[in-house]
């Protein structure tokens, strides 16, 4: 199984954080069902092979070939069904709004067929699947399709990217009230704008960012490092607060997560995989 990440073209970089590909076969995974955890970024996914199933309890629902995944607020469980040939677009927290006319909070927690939220973009990306089933060859075509579908009516409120980046840069350890004052907006208005454009509140984005930082530390740290030390580093009040927050976002405790860690979880821990040369270079 092969996962790769690539930086977007300059014209897309204000909206897109990275492009990625996943190729392989379901038989290469050690566990059939794979947890994917919140990271604060909505995504667009094009299945050139067999679409995954989204598993909720005992119910498995086959995903669309072309889908949009809104902001996650809890773990998402996926199950590959055969050949994996996936091309993906990971947006900045605020980036998907430049392509979709639907308020982002309406898509939070959902994985929906792209045609339900943007027919023009769905048509453009469907043509990519008609031209190639090679994920690396697909990425430049995906970028062309995205470039042609930036909403002309979309006007980025520059305060939202600024606040989002400050939250990410500080790993979630920043006062939302202070950020609102810094950009001369009331906290309530900032929260409303975030719901429309980002899909979650600034506070929740900070919470998810702290969680992602904790995941990264757990992955990279000495196994002897205590949970209390990780909790303190990531800004949690104490170890019990850390475990409670972790369980709400990951569906299990930190120690259970390390034991059950699946391949897809590892791929989508934010910032874990180094970027390669751009596919359009």
PyMOL commands that set and color helices and strands:
alter all, ss='L'
color gray80, all
select helices_A, chain A and resi 26-28+95-98+104-107+114-116+119-131+135-147+158-169+176-182+187-197+202-220+227-233+239-250+254-260+263-267
alter helices_A, ss='H'
color red, helices_A
select strands_A, chain A and resi 2-6+16-25+33-36+43-47+53-56+59-62+66-69+76-79+83-91+111-113
alter strands_A, ss='S'
color yellow, strands_A
deselect
rebuild
show_as cartoon
